[in-house]
């Protein structure tokens, strides 16, 4: 299994294209006996970019890989690892549940 990170939307200022937020999701799945089990997490990261900085990237030039990198950097390595571990746990729980719901009648 390998968690895939995606940035599905970027909020940006119209005047200068500065990205102020990235809406991300992290997903993974595993197939067991023909059944697909998946896990997912999602969130938003905020930014305060400086259009005058030498590292500034214009909105039109931003790639998915850049945006994912910014989101992960914003979260930090520990939080990224925690999110990915939670997704793996979701999948494992789906494959081998430890709880169930319903009624006995």
N, C-alpha and C positions, 0 to 999 in steps of 0.2 A: 504494500500500500504506500501511496505517496500523496500527501495532501497537495492539492492544487489551489493556488491563490489567484483571485480575479478581482480587479477593480471594475465595478459595473457602472460607476458614474463619478464624475468630478464636478464639484461646485467651483465656479470661478467668477472672478470679477470681470464684468463686460469691458470696462475701460482699459485694463491692461492685461487681461487674461490670466492674472495671478490665481493659481489654484488654492482655494481656501479649505477644501474638504475632499476626502476620498471615501467613497462608499465601497467597502470590500466584502468579499466572502471567501471562505476557505472550505473546500469540499473534498471528499474522498469516498470511495466505494470499494466493495469487495464482492465477488460472485462466489457463492457457495451452493453447490448442487443446483445450479441454474437460477438461483435467486439472488437478486442484487440487494445488498445491504449498504446503506449510505449514512454518512454523517456530514454535518454542516454547521458552520458558525459564520456570523456576519457582524459588521459594525461600521463605524465611521471614525475617521481620524481627521483632526483639524490641523491646518497649517497657517503660518504667517510668513509668506514669501516676500522677499525683497526684490522687486523687478530691477533694481540697480546693481544687484550682486552679480559677480562674474559667473556664478554657478546657476543663475536663473535660466529656466527653460521656457520658451514661449509656449502657450497653450497648444497651438497647432503642431508643435514638435514633440509633444509628450507621447511616449509609447506605453503600452500596457505594462511592459517590464519595468519601466521607470516608476510608474504609478504604484505598482505592487511593491517595489523596493522602498518607496517613500512610506507606504502604509506600514510595512514591516519595521522599518527604522523607527517610525513614530511609536509603534507598540513596544519595541525592544525585544531582544532575543529571548528573554525569559517568558514574556507574554506570548510570543509567537510559539514557543515550545509548549506552553500550557494549552493554547488553543488547539494545536495539532494533536496533543495527547488526549484532549477532550473529544476530538473528532474520532480518534481511534477507539476510545472507550464507548462512544455512541454506537459504532459499528459492532464492536464486540458484544455489547449489551443486546443489540438487535439479533445477532447470531445465536447467542446463548442467554436469553432473558432470565432475570432473577426475580422479576415480579410480573404479575398479570392482573387484569381487571375483568370484571364481569359479575355475574350472580350465579349462585349454584342451582337455581330453579329453572 
